[in-house]
Amino acid sequence: MEPTPTDTDLLHQLRLGEESAFTLLYKRYASPLLHYTATRIPREDAEEIVQEVFVSLWARRESLRAEVEVKPYLFASVKYMIIRYMQKQKVKQKHAEHVRAFAELYESVKEEHDLRDMHNVQLLLEKGLEELPERCRQAVRLRVFENLSNSEIAERMKISKPTVENYMVSAVKYLKGVWKKRFVVE
């Protein structure tokens, strides 16, 4: 019976392109990595992350340093991918909150004036947008009409992501306030 190869042996073979070494590393570490990941994020996403880590390992096999310890390397890779995943989820959540806020704005205007035609609601939104400061208006247009994320808006406008978030919050508050004043007076 042949002795079980060490991680160092498998890493050396992997660097030479041995698929069997990759397979053994996968069999050795996929399950513990999946368990570790699935305790932190939904299982389906955890499976995807573990797969991505192994795809990355294979793609980077030739550039791996000989002194790399496989287990810590794989767990660190998974850890950083979990962090990125959580950051993306946070962005998605904020985006969803802004979409909900704009949807509520549409609905409140629609309900207050019994507007059955969404075109009229869009005209009201456009009119309100014109009253916002230029940079704020530009950010809101990118969100509403181009469906860009805060990061994409920040990149396009060359501003920070928190500034974009502040623009969105300010715009919703301003538009709600202005419309309520207008509609109460009329």
Residue pairs with C-beta under 8 A, 6 or more apart in sequence:
5 13
5 21
5 24
7 25
7 28
7 69
7 70
7 71
9 21
10 21
10 24
10 25
10 70
11 21
11 25
11 64
11 66
11 68
11 70
12 21
12 66
13 20
13 21
14 21
14 22
14 25
14 57
14 58
14 61
14 64
15 61
15 62
15 64
15 66
17 61
17 62
22 54
22 57
22 58
22 61
25 54
25 57
25 70
26 54
29 70
29 71
29 74
30 50
30 54
33 50
33 53
33 74
33 75
33 78
34 46
34 47
34 50
36 75
36 78
37 46
37 49
37 50
37 78
37 82
38 46
38 47
40 46
40 82
41 49
41 82
41 85
41 86
45 85
49 78
49 81
49 82
49 85
50 78
52 81
53 74
53 77
53 78
53 81
56 77
57 64
57 74
57 77
64 73
91 149
91 150
91 151
94 150
94 165
95 149
95 150
98 143
98 168
98 172
101 168
101 172
102 143
102 144
102 172
105 125
105 172
105 175
105 176
105 179
106 118
106 121
106 125
108 176
108 179
109 115
109 121
109 124
109 125
109 179
109 183
110 116
110 118
110 121
112 179
112 183
113 183
115 121
115 124
124 179
125 144
125 175
128 174
128 175
128 178
128 179
129 137
129 140
129 141
129 171
129 175
130 137
131 174
131 178
132 140
132 171
132 174
132 175
135 157
135 159
135 167
136 167
136 170
136 171
137 171
138 157
139 153
139 157
139 164
139 167
139 168
139 171
140 167
140 168
140 171
142 148
142 152
142 153
142 156
142 157
143 150
143 153
143 168
148 156
150 161
150 164
150 165
150 168
151 161
153 164
154 160
154 161
154 163
154 164
157 164
